[in-house]
Amino acid sequence: MEIFNGMAADTIKAKGPWQKARRSVGSGSCVEFRALDNGAVAVRNSRYPGGPALVFTRTEIHALLDGARNGEFDHLTV
């Protein structure tokens, strides 16, 4: 199965489950990540599990998480 940006997230097959931050559980508004068998990472909005998924390389996810840890996106939550 070819996995590409914009495909329906609920059709993506992978060994592992969709995963979200523990802090977001119960809020209904979560960003979920899923490790794909080809080494990429899919991202979806939990409110629309069948909606489009974005697919990133591990390097791109590392840069995102590093930026989040360093507070580079804090201004988006105000």
C-alpha positions as CSV (number, residue, x, y, z in Angstrom):
1,M,0.0,0.0,0.0
2,E,1.4,3.4,-1.0
3,I,1.1,5.9,1.9
4,F,0.9,9.6,0.9
5,N,0.0,13.0,2.3
6,G,-3.7,13.6,2.3
7,M,-4.9,10.0,2.3
8,A,-7.6,9.0,4.7
9,A,-6.0,8.4,8.0
10,D,-8.2,5.4,8.9
11,T,-7.0,3.5,5.8
12,I,-3.3,3.7,6.8
13,K,-2.1,0.2,7.8
14,A,0.8,-0.1,10.3
15,K,1.8,-2.4,13.0
16,G,1.6,0.1,15.8
17,P,-1.4,2.1,17.1
18,W,-2.2,5.8,16.7
19,Q,-0.7,7.5,19.7
20,K,-1.5,10.8,21.4
21,A,-0.1,12.7,24.4
22,R,-1.4,11.5,27.7
23,R,-2.2,15.1,28.6
24,S,-4.7,15.4,25.8
25,V,-6.6,12.2,26.6
26,G,-10.2,13.0,27.3
27,S,-10.2,16.4,25.8
28,G,-11.4,15.3,22.4
29,S,-9.0,17.5,20.6
30,C,-5.8,15.6,20.0
31,V,-3.1,15.3,17.5
32,E,-2.2,11.6,17.0
33,F,1.0,10.1,15.6
34,R,1.5,6.7,14.1
35,A,4.9,5.1,13.2
36,L,4.7,3.6,9.8
37,D,6.4,0.4,8.6
38,N,8.5,2.4,6.1
39,G,10.0,4.5,8.8
40,A,7.8,7.6,8.2
41,V,5.3,9.0,10.8
42,A,1.7,9.8,10.0
43,V,-0.2,12.6,11.8
44,R,-3.9,13.1,12.1
45,N,-6.6,15.1,14.0
46,S,-8.4,12.8,16.4
47,R,-11.7,14.6,15.9
48,Y,-11.6,13.4,12.3
49,P,-10.0,9.9,12.4
50,G,-10.9,9.3,8.7
51,G,-9.7,12.7,7.6
52,P,-6.5,13.4,5.8
53,A,-3.2,12.4,7.3
54,L,0.1,14.2,6.9
55,V,3.1,11.9,6.5
56,F,6.6,13.1,7.7
57,T,10.1,11.6,7.7
58,R,11.6,10.8,11.1
59,T,14.0,13.7,10.6
60,E,11.0,16.1,10.1
61,I,9.3,14.8,13.3
62,H,12.6,15.1,15.2
63,A,12.8,18.8,14.1
64,L,9.2,19.4,15.2
65,L,9.6,17.8,18.6
66,D,12.9,19.6,19.2
67,G,11.3,22.9,18.3
68,A,8.4,22.2,20.7
69,R,10.8,21.2,23.5
70,N,12.6,24.5,23.0
71,G,9.4,26.6,23.2
72,E,9.6,27.7,19.5
73,F,5.8,27.2,19.1
74,D,4.6,28.5,22.5
75,H,3.2,31.7,20.9
76,L,0.6,29.5,19.1
77,T,-1.1,28.5,22.3
78,V,-1.8,32.0,23.6
